Amino acid sequence: MPLSDEARALALRCEPRVNELARHMARESFEQLPGYTELPDDVKDLEIAATARHGVRLFLRRVSDPHPGSGGLRLFRERAAQRADEGMPLHLLLRSHALGMYVLWQALREAAEPGEEGALIELVDLLLQSHHSLVGAVAETYMDERSALEAEQRERLRSLVRGFLDGTLEPGQVLLEELGLGGPALVLAVALEPADGPDGGRPDPLSPVTVRRRMRRIQTVLDQTFGTELLFLFDAGAGRAVVPRDCEPPDDLARRLSRACGVGVRIAAARAAAPAAVPEASRTAAEILRIARVCGLPPGVHGLDDVLLEFHLSRPGPSGRRIAALLDPVAARPELLWTLRTYLAQQQDRRLTAVLLGLHPNTVDNRLARLAELTGLNLGAPRDTALAIAALLLHDTGQGDEGHGSA
């Protein structure tokens, strides 16, 4: 609804005071806001005063044109992005806009003469109608900018952690300070343990969204358990975390993580005596985790002592290629490999293997007989059983190739 002539005339009386009002906001009114006095003088006198001046003029333009378009909010959006980049708290930014509106209301009230109460009410209506659009644009831009900045920071930290754990970044003093590492550390490897797939096959893969949610829950529980925000890196259904002190994981850590995720969780722990040893500890923890799964250990917290012999058997070397090659004849038969893995994990109990795979015991016998026929491995002989375990350990990630490192 258009303003009355009286309301427009009242507003125009404030026009000569635009610069004065802007300086008053930037240098007096806003000083009462917590944290404002700490801002640099040039920010107050130039950017904030200019934004206040623009806001007053924008309001006065609306007095003459009720539909000025959305372009007038551009400067407010630009300033909100700047303040977000500089780290100004959102509450301070929004309070300054609310207080600026109050200063403008005071100016209108002072300019009003007796009998102009109706005109003053019209202008206050216009002021309140426009304020929600301004605050919405400022808050939206600020939050978008902060989200973008935080995403960049997370990705940068993620890249640093990945390079450090993978050994591609030298653990120099600057990097270690940025990562918060200065002494011994505990490195954890964590993996989700999905349920078996249909007909005893490999587990069905989880969706990427489900994996991300569960890994974030794992990160939250780990942070709470160790009382600090850990360096945490995850890909697919596995993650690595660094606890920046020498400690032991709680015995019930796997149970806590499983309860948070709704599925079984495996954890492997390896200690690093110094920050420079963290990458090697990371590789060791990942390998312990893989071996524990291949050997059929129940989900829980695993250490090197739990898989000491199997860890030794899984080391690549001149004999590794030949041991891994024992399973080449069944590489295209995943049901045979999965049956072998389950059978060995259950201490060669065919009935328990059948139950876990959802098969008839005779089907398990037939699969194992076919595997023995194709590979020449006699699972009734201790030596061949040990070779089968070593072959699975090496075959899973192609580590039979000489010169390959640990997973």
N, C-alpha and C positions, 0 to 999 in steps of 0.2 A: 504494500500500500504506500503511495507517494507521501512524502512528508509535507506538512503544512508550511506555508511561507514563514510563519513565526519560528518554526523549528529550524528551517534553513538559515534564517537570519541570525538566530542564536548561535548556531554552529560556526557561521562565518566570522563571528566576533572572536573566535579562538584562533583563527588562521594566522594572525600576526604573531601568535605566541608559540608557533610550532617548534622553532629552534630552542626557545626557552624551556618548553616542556620536555623536549628530548634530553637536554642537558640535565634538567632536574631529575628525570628518571634515572639516567646513567650515573649521576654523581651524588645524588642524595637519597632518592626513594629506594633504589635497589641496594643501598649500603646496609639496609636492615636485614637483608636476606643472608642466611648462614652460608659462608664460603665465598660471598661475592667480593668482599674486601681483598681476598687473596688474588684476584684476577689482575693481570698487568694493566697499567694505566692506559696504554695505547688501545687495548681491547675495549676498555670502558669508553674512552673518549672518541674512538673512531667507529669500531664495528657496532658496539651495542647502542651508542647514541644514534648512529645512522639508521639502525634497524628501528629504534623507537620513533625517530623522525618519519621514517617511511610508514610506520603503523598509524601515526596520527594523521598524516596526509591521506592515507588510504581511507581512513574513516571519513574524513571531510569530503573526499571524492564521492563516497557512497551517499552522502547527504544530497548531492545533486544528481547522481546516477545510481538508482537502486540496484542495477544489474551491471556492475563494472567488469564482469568476467573473472576467471580464475588466475589471470596473470599476476595479480597483485600479491599473491602468496609466494611467488617464486623466491623473492629475497628471504622470506622467513624460512623456506625450505633449505636454501643454501646455507643460511646461518646455523640452522639446526644441525646440518651435516657437519659443519665446521666444529660446532661445540661438541658433537659426539666424538669427532676425531681427536679433539683436544682432551677429552675425558671429563668434561663438565657433567656433573650429575643431572639426570633428567629432571628431578624435582626442582633444582635451582632454575633451570631453563623455563619450566612451566610456571613457576612462581613469579619470575620476572615478567612474563606476559600477563599474568593475572594482575600483578601490581601495577603494570603499565596501564591496563584498562581502568583501574581504580583512580590513578592520577588523572587520566583523561576525564573521567566522570567528575572529579573534583573541579577541574578547570571549567567544565560546562556548568556546574552548579554555581561557581563563583561568577561566571559571566551572566547567569540568568537574573533577570530583573523581576520585581514583584509583578504578578499577573502572568508570568511565563511558565508557570508550573506545568501546564499541559504540553508546551513545546519541549520542556525538559524531559517529561515522561516519554515523549516520542523518540527523542535522541537516545535515552537510556534503553528503550526497546531495541533500537537499531544497534546499539553497542553490544547488547547481550546476544542478539541474533547472529552477529558476525563473529563473536568471540569463539563459539564452539567450532566453527570451520577453521579458524586460525590455530587453535590448540590442537585440533585433530591433525592438521597438516604438519605441525611442528613435531608432535609426538610420533606420528607415523614415520616421518623422515629420520628422526633421531634413532628410533628403534631399528629401522632398516639399515642405517649406517653402522650402528653398533653391531648388529648381527653380521654384517659383511666384514667388519674389522675383526670380530672374534673368530669368524670362520677362517680368515686369513692367518690369524695368530695360531689357531689350532692346527691348521695344515702345515704351517711352518714348523711348529713344535713336532708334529707328527713326522715330518721329513727328517728333522734332526735326530729324533729318537730312532727312526728306522735306520738311518745311516750309521748311527752310533752302535746299535745292536748288531747290525749286519757287518760291522767292521769296515765300512767304506769311508767313514769320517774319522780322522785322527782325534783321539780324546784329549785335545789341548785344554789348557786352563780355562780359556774363554768359554768353550763348549761345555765343560764340566760345571762351570759356575752357572751357566744358563740352564742346565738340566738339574741343578741342585745336588750334584754328586761331589763328595769330597773325601770319602772314606770307603770302608767295606759296604757291601750291598748284598741283598738277597734278590735273586732273579727268579721269577715265576713264569712257567709256561702253562697256559690254560686252554682247555679244549672242551667243547660241548660233546656230549655222548648221545647221539640220536638213537632211537629205537631201531631194531632190525626191520628190514623191509619185508614185503610179502613173500611167502614161500621160502623163507630163510635166506633171501638174497641180501645184497648190500643194503645198508640203511637208506631210506629215501632222503634226498637232500632237502634241507630246510630252505625256505625262501630267503633272499637277501635281507628283506625287511625284518623278518623274524630273527635272523642271526644278529643284525645290528642292535635290535632291541635287547636281546639277551646278553650280548657282549657289553652293552652299556650298563645293564643291571649288574653284571660281574664287576665292572669297573667301580660302580657305586659301593658294592659290598667290600671290595678290596680297600677302597679309600677309607671306609668306616672301620674296617678291621685293623688297619695299620695306623689310623689316626692322621693321615696326610693324603694329599692328592698325589697319587703315584704316576710315574711315567708309564703309560699304557698304550700299547699298539696292538690292533687286531686286524686280521684279514680272514675272510670266510668265517669258519667256525672255530678259529684258534686265535689266541692272543698271548702277548708277552708283557710282563710288568716288572718294574724295578723298584724295590723297596730300599730307600737310601740309608740303610743301616744294617748292621749285622744282627739278625734275629732269626727265629724259627717260625714257620707258619703254624697257626693253631691246628690242633688235631681235627677239629670239627669244621675246618674251612671249606672242605668239599661239600659238606652237608649244607652249610650256609648258602653257598653258591648254587647248589642244586635246588634248594628251596626257593631262591630268588628267580631262577630261570625256568623251573618246572621240568627240567631234564637233568640227567646225570652229568656231572662235570668232573673232568680229570685235571689234576694239578701236578706239576713237577717243579721241584725246587732245587736250585744250585746256588752256591755261595761264591761271591767274588771278594777276594781279599782287598782289592783296590779298584778304583774306577776303571783302570785300563784292562782289568780282567773281566769286566762285565760282558763284553761281546762273546768271549769264549764260554762264560757261564750261561749266556743265553742259548748258544748252540747246544750246550750240554743238556740244559733243561728241556729243550725241544726234542732232543733225541731220547731222553728218558721217557718223555711223554709218549712218543711214538712206540717205543719198545714195550712200555706198559700196556698199551692198547693191543699190540700184536700178540703179546704173551697172555692176554686175557685177564690181566689183573682187574679187579673190580674198580669202578671209579672211586677216586680218593686222592690223597696227597702222596706223591711218590718221590723218593730220593734215589740217588745213585746206588745205595746199598740194596735197594729193593730189586734192582735189575742188573746187578753187577756182572754176573756171568753173561747174560744176554747182551749187555752193553759191549762187553769184550768181543763176543762172537759177531757183533754187527759192524765191527770196524772194517773199513775197506782196506784192501791190500792186494798183493799178487794172487792170493787164493780167493779173494772176494768174488771176482768175475765168475770163476768156475762154480762156486757154491750157488750164487744167484742163478746161474744158467740151469741149475737142476730143475727149476720150475718153468723154464721156457716152453717145454712141450704143452703146458696147460695154461699158458698166458692168455689164450683166447677162450678159456673156460672159467669164467669168474665164479660159477657155482661150485666148481671143484676147489678153487683156492679158498673160497669163503667157508666151505665145509672143513677143509684142512685147518684153517685158522681157528675155527670154533672147536674142532676136535682136540687140537693141541692145547688150546686155552682151558679146556675142561678136563685136563689130565687124561686124555684119551678115553673118556667115558662116552661110549656110543649112544647110550640111551639119553643121557643128559644133552648131548649134542643134538639128537633128534628133537627133543623137546624144545630146545632153544631155537632151532631152525624151523620148527613146525613141520617136520618130516617124519615118515615112518623109519624106525631103526634100520630096516632092510634097505631103504633108499640111501641112508648114510653109508651102510656097508658097501653098496654098489658104487657109490661115488668114490669112496676110499680105494676100492679095488681098481677102479678105472684110473685113479691118480697114480697108484703104484705101478700099474701096467705102463702108463705113459712116461713116468719119471724114473722108474727103477728103484724108487725108495720103498724100503720095507719098514713100515711104521711100527712093526712089532720088535724091531731091533733098536736098542738104545742109541747106537751110533747113527743110524739113519734118522731116528727121531731128532737127535741133536742137529744133524745136517738140515732137516726140514725146517726146524726153528730158525737156524741161521739163514737159510735161503729166504724164508719169509721176511726176516728182518732186513736183509739186503735187497730183496726184490721189490719191496713196497715202494721205495723211492729211487730205485735205480742205482743204489750205492755199491753194487758189485763192480762198477767201472772203477778202474784204478785211478786214483787221484781225485775222486769226488769227495767233497767235504760232507760233514754231518748236516742233517736237516735242521 
